[in-house]
Amino acid sequence: MLNMVFLTNSWLSSFNKPGLCITVAVLLHYFLLAAFTWMCLESVHFYLVLVKVFNVYVPKYILKCCIAGWGIPAIVVTIVLIINKDFYGNGSHSEGNPFSNFCWIQKNIVFYMSVVAYVFLIFLTNTAMFITVLLQSHSVKSRIQRRSRFWKR
């Protein structure tokens, strides 16, 4: 959906309908955050599978992932809409090209807080999960090598 909204964005913004542009910008923002949230959930899943391995039963795991994956971005977008729906709009970059218009977040501070900070937090989480999984796999590998040397003796 992110790709579909992104690819149709400049075409839809060319209709010069403020309500349509706000809707497209909200959808683009939501699906962008949802894509990154699902990427974060995937790293948490890898952590559970590769590090915790045993006794990791989470009741209604898929339901909880779906609530987080679709709900957290909805909360962020809803907060932006509650504060001011006019944060979303049509940003024209060039008057000569009608397809240079793009429906997106208009205020830099809102963009930095609701997109850049969000992606940065997900990046930190993914990095922490990656390092933890690497350390765990290295630990398992070295344990196996020590055991094989012991049995060879």
Secondary structure, DSSP 8 states (H G I E B T S, - for coil): -HHHHHHHHHHHHTT--HHHHHHHHHHHHHHHHHHHHHHHHHHHHHHIIIII-SS---TTHHHHHHHHHHHHHHHHHHHHHHH-GGGEEEE-S-SS-GGG-EEEE--HHHHIIIIIHHHHHHHHHHHHHHHHHHHHHHHHHHHHHHHHHHHH-
